[in-house]
Amino acid sequence: MTTLETPTRLDLTGLTTGPAQVWGGVRLVPLLRERPIEDLRLSPRAYGEAIGLVDVDGRRAYAAYIPHGYVASWTRDGSPAASYGTQLADGRTAGTDRAAPVECLPLHFHRRMARRERGNRLRFLPLHLAVEGYLALHFGGPTIVWDEWARRAVNRGLSPRVERAEWAAFHDETLAGGLLGPEYAFQRVYRLGRFSLWRFLPPFQRRAENHIGECVLDSAGRLAYLKTFRLSEAQVRRGHLLDSLAAHDWHLADTAGALGITTEQLAQRVEHAGFGALLVHRRSGYRP
């Protein structure tokens, strides 16, 4: 089986942009595939209104409202895969106009964000993979101990958490340009037969679109699933700052020089980004 090398870009090869549907401020743009993918199925798993507790790595956990997860089912020989748990129903309780209740417990515990289940099935939490990738960005702290960084930063890290042909061209080149144009840093989360589940981080370019997300690609790099989240400018600034520091081994003077600012200005940016407690404060100011 061919193994896909780590990708660097997102593309919509094999997908055709269809006519959009607009409802108020919401525009739904269908992406059409000539032939369906038969050996991979994504099935939603509803968690109701319960609060979810996610075990990240055995030492860290967080609480969040998780309305649903996905169960990915796949086959290794390319034969069709049936969606696990699929039912035909009208969604209402018999004899009433009320929606049928979703069976759930008041509290759900999730062991990791992507976890193998019985057979060829993988349960993962949509966008939680991507958000965790952003939150964990260089949160291991500096690899070299510089005087400017407090011992806490070294010992504990940074402690996280788009009608017709014209419309299709407009969508692909304009609306989705900010998503499809940049290069991303991809990290493989899990292999699903000839598919792989990836999460990715943007280059954190200032005053530009930056998306985090997750996707499923086949062995040829063709897109089977994609979910993204556009970062705010403040989130981009934090990511850009952490990227710059990590690129210079967390040395303030070298990072400041690369950014064309003084060490004191960089220290102020670190403080404004919420990382001020990691700097060693001195009476004479920040030590360059």
N, C-alpha and C positions, 0 to 999 in steps of 0.2 A: 504493500500500500504506500502510495506517494505521501511524503510528509511535507506539509506546508511550512516554508520558512517564515520567520516572524515578519508580518506585514508592516508597512509604514504609512499606508494611505487607505482611505475608504473609497470604494467606487461602486457604481450601480450596474456593472456589466451583467447582461442577461435580464435586466429589468427595464420595462418601458413605462414611462410616466403616462397615466391615463387622465381623463377629464376630471377636474376637481369638483367637489361639492362644497357649497358654502352655507353655513348656518350661523347667522349673526357674525360674530368675530372669529368664528372657527372655520378653517378651510381644511377639508380632508382630501389628500392627494393620493390616489391609489397607485401603487407600483405593481405592474403586471408582469408575470412570468409566462413564457410560451408553454413550458411544461412544468408541472408541479414537482417539488422534491418529495419523493415517495418514501425514502428510508429515514426520514427525520420528522418527528411530530412534537409540537409544543402544546401542552395541555395546561390550562390555568388550574390552580388549586386555591380555592377561596379560604381565607382565614377569618372572615366575618369582621366583627367590630372589636376583636380582642387586641390587646397590646402584645406586641411580639418582643421577646427577649432573644437576641442573637449572640451566640458564643462566637467570637472572632477567631481567637487562637488558643483557647484554653486558659488564658490569663486575663483577657479583656472581653467585655460584653457591653452591649448597649440596648436601650429600649427604644422602640419605634412603633408607629402604626403601620402595619403591613397588611393591606387589603387582600393581596393575593401573591402567590408565587407561581413559578412555572415548573412543570415536570417535563423534561426532554426525554423522549423515547427514540431509540435508533436501532437499526439492524446492521450487522457487520457484513452481510452478503449482498446488500443493495435491494433486498426484497422489501415490499411495502410495510410500513410500520403503522399500526393502529393507535389512535389516540387513547391513552389510558384513562378509563373512567368516564368516557363520553356517554351522555344520556340524551334522549329526546324527551323534552318536557316543555310546557307552556310557561313555566316559571311562576305559576300561581297555585295557591293552595286550593284543593278541590272544594267547590261550592262557595268560594269567596272571591273577592277582588283583590285580596292581599297577596303580595309577593310571598312565595314560599320561603320559609326561613332557612338559612344556611346552617347546617350542623357545625357547631364549633364549640370550643372550650373557651372560658373567659380569659385564658392566658395561654399563649403558644411559646414554646421554647424551640429555638432553631439552632441546631448544632452546625455551625459554620454557614456561610452564605451560599456555598455550592457544596452539595453533599450527594454522594452516590447512594442510590436506593436499590432495592431488589431488582435483579436482572439488568438489562441495559437501559436504566433510567437514572436521570440526574435531576435533583431538585435544586433550583437556585432562585434567589430573590431579585426581581427586576430592579435595575439601577442601584441596588445596594452594593453590588460588585463595583460599579463605576465610582460611586461616591466613596467607598472605602479606599479605592485606588487613589482618589484625590486627597482624602484625608491622610493617607499614609505617605504622601509625597515627601520624601526626605525626612519623615518624622522619626527616623532612627537617630537623628541628631548628628553633630559633626563627627567625622571619622578621625580627625586630628584635633588634639586638645590645644586650642589657642587660649591665651590669657583672657581674651575678651568674653569667652563663653563660660557661663557659670557651670559648676560641677554638676548641677541638677540636669542640665541639658545633655551631658555626656552619659550620666547614669540612667536617666529615665526617658530620654528622647523628648520630643515636643508635645507628646500627649494629645492625639487627634480628637476628629470627627466632622411641511410645503404646498381658446381652449382647443385642445387638440395639439397639432404639431407646434404652433407658436407658444402655446401655454407650456408644453413639455420643455421646450428650450428655455423659456423664462424660468421655469421651476429649477431645472438642472443647473443652469448657469448663474442665475441670480439668487433665487431663494435658498437653494441648497449649496451655493458656491462656498459659503463660509464653512460648511461642514465637510465638503468633499475636497476642498483645495489644500488644506495644510497637511503636513506630515505629523504622525502621531507616534507616541511611544506605546507599543502594544505589549501586553503581558498575557501569556496563555494561562487560563485558569483550570481548564479540564479538557481532556480528549474524549470525544464521543464517536468512536469508530473512525469514519473518514472525515468527521467534522471536529472542530475545536471551538470551545467557548473562550473568547478573549475579552479583556477590558483594556481601555486605552486612555491616555492622557494627551492633551494638546501641547503645542509649543509655548503656550502662555504668551502670545504676542499682544502687546499693549494696544488698546483702541482697535481691536479686531474681534471677530467672533471666535470664541473658544468653547469647545464642547468636550465633555467627558462622556464616556458611554461604554457599552458592551455589545458584542456581536458574536454570531456563530458563522463561521466560514467553513466551506468544504475544503478538500485537499488541494483544489485548484485556485483557492482564494475567492470563490464566488459567495456572495452574501446570502445567508439563509435567514438571519434574524438580526435586527439592529434596534437599539434603544439608546437615545442620547439625552443629555441635559446640558443646556447652554449656561455657562458660568456668568455671573455678574462681573462687572468691572472690578469690584473690590476683591472678588475671589480670584480673578486673573492676576491682580497685583500681588496677592499673597503667593500664588503659585510661581509667578515670575521672580519674586524675591527669593523664595526657597530654591528655585532652580539655579539662580545666579550664585547664591551662597554655596550650594553643593558643588557647582562647577569649579569653584575656587577653594575647595576643601574647607569651607567655612572660615576663611581668613578674611577679616573685615577690610583690611587695607587693600588687599588684592581685589576683592569684590568691588569695593568703592572705586578703585582705579578703572576697572573694566566698565563700570556704569557711568564713569565720568563725573563722579561726585566725591565729596570729602567723606572721611570716615565718620565724622560727626553727623553728616546728613544721612548716611546709611544707617547709623545707629538710631536716628529718629524714625526712619522708615520701619526699622525692625520693631520699635516701640509702637508705632501707629498700627502695625499689622497685628498687634497683640502678642508679640514675642518678647516684650521688654524685660520680663522677669528672668529671661535666660542670659541677659547681659550682666556682667559684673560692674556694678556702679562704684565709681571712685570719686573722691572729693574733688579731684581735679578734672572730672569729666570722664569720658570714655577713653580708654587707653588705645591708641592706634596700633 
